Structures are given as C-alpha cells and as structure tokens.
C-alpha cells in the first residue's frame, strides 16, 4: 500500500489514489486556477467544514462534468493566518468523507479552491488582491459561512457594540468585523464601476439574507450619514438590482473531524489525518466528514449572474419558498425531533443521537411528534415533500452511526429554541385547529421532559450538568424547590413557567396543555426509572 499525501504533485499518481478508493478531480486543476484568478466569479468567506464538504465539493463535481470552468477564491477576513494554514499546506485541496448510514464511506479529493487570500492590512499584497477581486466586473457572488453570530452587531441591550461604533466612525479602518469588511470592499466595487453583485449567506439561521443586508446597510448608513462616504454609495448598496442578499436554507449534519474517520483513512494509506496546531490552537485536519443527505435552497436573485449550481442539486426558488422550507425543517421535520432526543437522551444517559435511535421509546416519541402532531399543520414549501424529508431524518440521518452528534450539544440553548421549534406548531393549532390542541400528547411530553431535565438529575438519580443556556441559572432558580421523589408542589412551582409564551410560543395554561405537562413532570419526579416508564406510557 502506497502512502498518500494530499498535494497537487501527489495527485499525479492517480492509480494509487483510485486504488485506495479516492475519487479525484478529472479536470485540470492548474488551468482552472489560472482562469479563476484572471476572471473570478465566486468568493467565499469562512471556509469551514460545511463549506468544504458541501458547496465547494458540489462545485468541484460540476467542474468535473464541465458544468463550470472556474472555481472559488477564499477570502480570509478573520484570524487569517490560522485559517489559511488549514488549506495552504495541502495546496488548497481538501478530502471530503461522506459517511453513509449503511456503514460505507465515499471519498473525494476536492480541488475547486483556486486561491486563498489573507485579507488583513499586514499582508499588503494579499490585502490589495482582495480589493482587486471585489473590483472585478466578472465577480458574481460573495458567499459566506461565518456562523449566526457573524452577523450580530449589537450587545445584549440591543445597542451597537463599542467596537462596531468605532468602525462606524472610520471607514478607512482598522475594521475587524466581517460585516464592516464586506461593506468596505463593496465601496471598492462601487468606486470601480458599481457593478452588480450578490452577497449570499449560507449560514444555518433564519432569514439569513435579511440579517446580512441589515448589517451591511448599518455600516453603509453610518459612513454615508456622517459624510465620510457619498450618499450614492448607500443608494448602490440598498438597491437590490445592484447588490442582492438572497435568503437561503442549508442542511447537512457536519460534525468536527472524527479521529475514527482518520483511522479509516490511515488504513487506506492516507497520511494527512493529524490535528495540527497553529499558534497554540488546534486546527482541523485535511479531511472533512459529514452525512450523505444535504439540502441547499437559495432565493434566485443574482443581478450579475451565478454558477449553475442547480446542476449539482441546489434548489433555486423565490424568497417565500425558501422561508417555507426553513419553517418546515425547523418547526416540524428535523429540529423539534432533535430537541426531544436531546433532553430525553441526557435524562437516559445517552451520549450519541444514533444510539438513541435504537431505543424504541424514543423513536416512538419523535415519530409521533413529527407524523402525528406535526404533519397536520406542517408548512409545505411545494419544492420538497415534508413527509419524505421527515422519513429521511428518522430512517437515515438520525440513526447514522458515523455521525457523532451528542444530545448534550443539541440541548444547548433549549430555552431559545422551544418557541420556534414547538411554539410555531402550537400557534398553528390555535389558528387552524383550535379544537384539536388539547388532544396533543407528545409535544407536551417534550416540555415535561425539558423541565425534568433542568433539575440536573438523570433517570438513575445521578446528577449531571445541563448544557449551556442563557436562561439556565434563572430557570433553575425558579425550579429550585423541585426534587426527585417530591411531587406535591409541582403544579405550584411550574405553572408560572408554563404561562410564558416567550419560551413555549403560547401560554400553555390558556391553551389547555398545562395539565399534561404538570402530570408528566409529576410522574417523572416520582422516583428513579420513572422517566422511562413515562415514555412507555405515551403509547
């Protein structure tokens, strides 16, 4: 078996790679890079795991099929040296490892990244290159995966942060916030012909395009109102026929690189599996692992054109449909089930979602949340079938043993998730089927399980630490009088909580569901092993 090292030179030995089960790009990577550098069409900010194994891999496959002729350029706007060190040692190549639910894996070397630019002033040449890229008339799309917090400009009180205020005062810098950097680069494009362009958020957050637009306009407004930049620049950025901000929905479970996957690669001769460090911090290895299932739905609003990503399976549609797909996923077909598995998984001592999917009581719970109680009021986007989406989650995605997703991770911030993941469904029942809402059983069971979870004692009576949540301390203080083996005060203690529509989406007392939640908490607090018995009683 030959040793395989990820580099352009090593890929010339195609037979060795293919013998080890790796699919390689069939296009000429060097020529693709020359074309891309000369006439860029796509820049991406935030080349993390989901980007490398989904949009970038998808585009790589299109390059193979001749459906694209240029690749993507990475703009490193944050911690540039460290992030660049993830890619540059491997000649900008990555290895995509697709983890199938049947236990098999697909391996592909991805070569679609044509250039990586460290966009920080201390790297003078690359900083200038970033401005050149934004000035290019050929540039069509600047996409990003920077996490939801990357769009936030405000503090907990709703005011702009001090750092943002300082950047508002000076468009010439220094600017460190990605939203400010984007706006600064848009000004470069404005000065060089005001060509159309699309800024595309691919982050997994609701109404991501609206959040991106609001943040960019905040910077443009501050700089133009103060007279530091011309009003014409604000007019350019705010005109969606010139600068568009499409909404999107992305879905692909992409955990951190799993050492077990690294071991599987080593068995095939692939050597670049180590978790390296840079500046004392760990950086991801050369490979990315993720599930097989993937969805990317994008509002089709690209004033300067776009790659033909629909040929790679991307859905292009209108804004309303993107919103409906997001709503379907978040309120019915995926996220509510995840939350149910998270709280009960912690109570029952699980550390993997896939292991929970072998538990008939938990599978029964999520099936009834989805099929029995969610489907009657599900938002149907039209471009994909909600029941098929739900089938895939329950039968393929959640049981996938290769996906090391933990209930403890998913249980984070549950107080912030409940009003969307379950509250929207309850609101739909109130509006569309008010006579049916008191018949709900499984959604109230999730609320009861969450309250039981907040006590921090599992079904064996052992203490555990609930996952981080901005309301955890407050909620635990409110529930401090609850204890395992004590049930006479449950209704008194939790009824005020059940009235809070900011947590549950509705007032559970007014909707007639409070008694079911109270009953569930009483049963699960009555002794050890009662969480399991309660789940079994749901039928």
Buried (B, 14 or more C-beta within 10 A) or exposed (E): EEEBBBBBEBBEEEEBBEBBEBBBBEBEBEEBBEBBBEEBBBBBBBBBBBBBBBBBBBBBBBBBEEBBBBBBBBBBBBBBBBBBBBBEBBBBBBBBBBBBBEEEBEBBBBBBBBBBBBBBEEBEEBBEBBBEBBBBEBBBBBBBBBEEEBBBBEEEEEEBBEBBEBBBEEBEEEBBBBBBBBBBBBBBBBBBEBBBBBBBBBBBBBBBBBBBBBBBBBBBBBBBEEEBBBEEBBBBBBEBEBBBBBBBBBBBBBBEBBEEBBEBBBEBBBEBBEEBEBEEEEBBBBBBBBBBBBBBBBBBBBBBEBBEBEEBEBBBBBBEBBBBBBBBBBBBBBBBBBBBBBBBBBBBEBEBBBBBBEBEBBBBBBBBBBBBBBBBBBBBBEBBEBEEBBBBBBEBBBBBBBBBBBBBEBBBBBBBBBBBBBBBBBBBBBEEEEEEBBEBBBBBBBBBBBBBBBBBBBBEEEEBEBBEBEBBEEBBEBBEEBEBEEBEEBBEBBBEBBBBBEBBBBBBBEBEBBBBBBBBBBBBBBBBEBBBBBBEEEE
